[in-house]
Amino acid sequence: MRQVGCAVFKEKDVFGFKLLQPANRPTGQPKTHMIRGHGGNIYEIARTLACSPRDILDMSSNVSPLGMPPGLKVMLGKRWEEIVSLPEVDSRHLRACFAASLGLEEDQILAGNGTTEFIYTIPLALRVKKALIVGPTYSDYADACRAFGIEPLFCLALEQNNFKTIPDEIESRIAGVDTVFICNPNNPTGQLIPAESLKSMLFTHPDVRFIVDESYLPFIPNWETESLTGVGADNVVVLRSFSKIFGIPGLRLGFLVAPSEIIKAFEPFKQPWNVNRLAQVAGTFLISQESFAQEVAGSVLHERDAFIGHLKGLDSLCAFPSHVHFILFKLEENLRAPELFSLMAEHRILIRDCSNFHGLSDRFFRIALKTPTANKACASMLRALLSG
């Protein structure tokens, strides 16, 4: 038995994970929130719990549940000595390979230190004056705007519609706006706006720039039919992440796809060697790993339904429909997401408290699916904490 705050726990092996099992349901005030802004902060949690990051089951980071593609680690091991030289200054070879995979030209592609680099450059490079953000969504779009003195407007999907975005609602708020940020599929709701609806908006509003973040699109089977890369519109910027689908967030690799005239607007703000050498060689390797991406998308379909099944009958929890590998939940009773976050963290399970998403309250949290074993362990702990 172990005392944690006012609650008593006993250690238990849950589906192969050494977790702390509550002897009874803990009560009391939530602890200080241990994470702000983003999921996946296992290093801070590990320091707090005085354990190794490897001991933490991270269900907050929405990357591939299958980890890295086979062969990537071996390939990087063979080429690690290349870090003794500077990387290619503008990632030209990587950009050329990625462009060829999309049937585009090299001057339509930028490679970056994750998509975050581009998100924070967009307001400056594109001289954004009035932005509309389709939400509730990833906070970095708003943070990037505010970093340059732009207070964005929001078009928020509603809970009663399962957070499904209505294209007509976006268009009703677009007057006077020069830039629209859309995460598609959206984080954290998992909702998808059909490509045909987005294309209609692009061509109906040619004077408005649309920033479409497709970081999570490859988690959907046959995702290419929903992508806006190569759509032929002059007013669209597409963001693509390799960090998510290929499970390499620590390497930091993303792409920006846009007409060459928009690409030129970014040139004055590009920093040399913004993509490290290992990320460059990894990216070239990963471009050929489409079959792995398809395997990830297939596994998501099964595990998403299975995870919801593990929680069946919990009246205190509401799960919202999702097209991807993460699921948004709402706590229906007195427990709040920051408190649940702290309780789960005490058991070395990390979830994503969604309190800081504009348009969501402190009752919402997100789970990103992992392996079947990890998913069962997480669901078991959620049920233990929320039952009774």
Long-range contacts (C-beta under 8 A, 24 or more apart in sequence): 4-346, 5-31, 9-346, 9-347, 14-376, 14-377, 14-380, 14-381, 15-373, 15-374, 15-376, 15-377, 15-380, 16-373, 16-377, 17-57, 17-348, 17-373, 17-374, 17-377, 18-55, 18-348, 19-57, 19-347, 19-348, 19-349, 19-377, 19-381, 20-346, 20-347, 20-348, 21-347, 21-381, 21-384, 22-384, 22-385, 24-388, 25-385, 25-387, 25-388, 26-343, 26-385, 29-339, 30-336, 30-338, 30-339, 30-341, 30-342, 31-339, 31-342, 32-342, 33-338, 33-341, 33-342, 33-353, 33-355, 34-341, 34-342, 34-345, 35-60, 35-341, 35-350, 35-353, 36-356, 37-139, 37-356, 39-350, 39-352, 39-366, 39-368, 40-249, 40-350, 41-350, 42-350, 45-345, 45-348, 45-350, 48-345, 49-345, 49-346, 49-348, 51-348, 55-348, 56-348, 56-349, 56-350, 57-348, 57-349, 57-350, 57-370, 57-374, 57-377, 57-378, 58-350, 58-370, 59-349, 59-350, 59-351, 59-352, 59-367, 59-368, 59-369, 59-370, 59-374, 59-378, 60-350, 60-351, 60-352, 60-366, 60-368, 61-249, 61-350, 61-368, 62-187, 62-216, 62-244, 62-324, 62-325, 62-326, 62-352, 62-366, 62-368, 63-243, 63-244, 63-245, 63-247, 63-248, 63-249, 63-368, 64-244, 64-245, 64-246, 64-247, 64-296, 64-325, 65-296, 65-299, 65-300, 65-303, 65-325, 65-368, 65-369, 65-370, 65-371, 66-247, 66-292, 66-295, 66-296, 66-299, 66-371, 67-247, 68-246, 68-247, 68-248, 69-246, 69-247, 69-286, 69-289, 69-292, 70-292, 71-285, 72-246, 72-248, 72-282, 72-285, 72-286, 75-281, 75-282, 75-285, 76-278, 76-281, 76-282, 79-278, 79-281, 80-278, 82-277, 82-278, 82-281, 83-276, 83-277, 83-278, 85-277, 86-273, 86-277, 87-273, 87-275, 87-276, 87-277, 87-279, 87-280, 88-277, 88-280, 89-272, 89-273, 90-270, 90-272, 91-274, 91-275, 91-280, 91-283, 93-280, 93-284, 94-275, 94-280, 94-283, 94-284, 95-255, 97-283, 97-284, 97-287, 98-255, 98-283, 98-287, 101-287, 102-229, 102-230, 102-257, 103-230, 104-229, 104-230, 104-257, 105-260, 107-260, 107-263, 108-257, 108-258, 108-259, 108-260, 108-263, 109-255, 109-256, 109-257, 109-263, 110-255, 110-256, 110-258, 110-263, 110-266, 110-270, 111-253, 111-254, 111-255, 111-274, 111-275, 111-280, 111-283, 112-253, 112-254, 112-255, 112-256, 112-274, 112-275, 113-252, 113-253, 113-254, 113-274, 113-275, 113-276, 113-279, 114-241, 114-243, 114-249, 114-252, 114-253, 114-254, 115-213, 115-215, 115-239, 115-240, 115-241, 115-243, 115-254, 115-255, 115-256, 116-140, 116-254, 117-254, 117-274, 118-239, 118-254, 118-256, 118-266, 119-144, 119-213, 119-239, 120-144, 120-147, 121-266, 121-269, 122-179, 122-211, 122-237, 123-147, 123-148, 123-150, 123-179, 124-148, 124-269, 125-265, 125-266, 125-268, 125-269, 126-179, 126-209, 126-237, 126-262, 126-265, 128-178, 128-179, 129-178, 130-176, 130-177, 130-178, 130-179, 131-177, 131-178, 131-179, 131-180, 131-181, 132-170, 132-173, 132-174, 132-177, 132-179, 132-180, 132-181, 133-180, 133-181, 133-358, 134-165, 134-170, 134-180, 134-181, 134-182, 134-183, 134-186, 135-186, 135-357, 135-358, 135-359, 136-163, 136-188, 136-189, 136-354, 136-357, 136-358, 136-359, 136-360, 137-181, 137-183, 137-186, 137-187, 137-188, 137-189, 137-357, 137-358, 138-183, 138-187, 138-188, 138-213, 139-356, 139-357, 139-358, 141-181, 141-183, 141-211, 141-213, 142-358, 152-181, 153-177, 154-358, 154-359, 156-358, 156-359, 157-186, 157-189, 157-191, 157-359, 159-330, 162-191, 162-320, 162-321, 163-189, 163-191, 163-320, 163-328, 164-191, 165-191, 165-193, 167-193, 167-197, 167-198, 167-200, 167-201, 170-201, 171-201, 171-204, 171-205, 174-205, 174-208, 177-208, 178-207, 178-208, 178-209, 179-208, 179-209, 179-210, 179-211, 180-208, 180-209, 180-210, 180-211, 181-211, 181-213, 182-210, 182-211, 182-212, 182-213, 183-213, 183-215, 183-216, 184-212, 184-213, 184-214, 184-217, 184-226, 185-216, 185-217, 185-219, 185-220, 185-322, 185-323, 185-324, 187-215, 187-216, 187-326, 188-326, 188-328, 188-352, 188-354, 188-357, 188-360, 188-364, 188-366, 189-320, 189-322, 189-328, 190-320, 190-321, 190-322, 190-323, 190-324, 190-326, 190-327, 190-328, 191-321, 191-322, 191-323, 192-220, 192-226, 192-323, 194-226, 195-225, 195-226, 195-227, 195-228, 198-228, 199-228, 199-231, 199-233, 202-228, 202-231, 202-233, 202-235, 202-236, 203-233, 205-235, 206-233, 206-234, 206-235, 207-235, 208-235, 209-235, 209-236, 209-237, 209-262, 210-235, 210-236, 210-237, 211-237, 211-239, 212-236, 212-237, 212-238, 212-239, 213-238, 213-239, 214-238, 214-239, 214-240, 215-239, 215-240, 215-241, 215-243, 215-244, 215-254, 216-244, 216-324, 216-325, 218-244, 218-245, 218-293, 218-296, 218-297, 219-244, 219-245, 219-296, 219-297, 219-300, 219-323, 219-324, 219-325, 220-297, 220-323, 220-324, 221-294, 221-297, 221-298, 221-301, 223-297, 229-257, 233-259, 234-259, 234-261, 234-262, 237-262, 242-282, 242-283, 242-286, 245-293, 245-296, 246-286, 246-289, 246-292, 246-293, 248-279, 248-282, 248-286, 251-276, 251-278, 251-279, 251-282, 252-276, 252-279, 253-279, 253-282, 253-283, 296-325, 300-324, 300-325, 300-369, 303-369, 303-372, 303-375, 304-369, 306-372, 306-375, 307-367, 307-369, 307-375, 307-378, 307-379, 310-375, 310-376, 310-379, 310-380, 310-383, 311-379, 311-382, 311-383, 314-382, 314-383, 314-386, 314-387, 316-386, 317-382, 317-386, 325-368, 325-369, 326-352, 326-366, 326-367, 326-368, 326-369, 327-366, 327-367, 327-369, 328-354, 328-364, 328-365, 328-366, 329-364, 329-365, 329-366, 329-367, 330-363, 330-364, 331-363, 331-364, 331-365, 331-386, 332-363, 335-386, 336-362, 336-363, 337-362, 337-363, 337-364, 337-365, 338-362, 340-365, 340-385, 341-365, 343-385, 344-381, 344-382, 344-385, 347-381, 349-377, 349-378, 349-381, 351-378
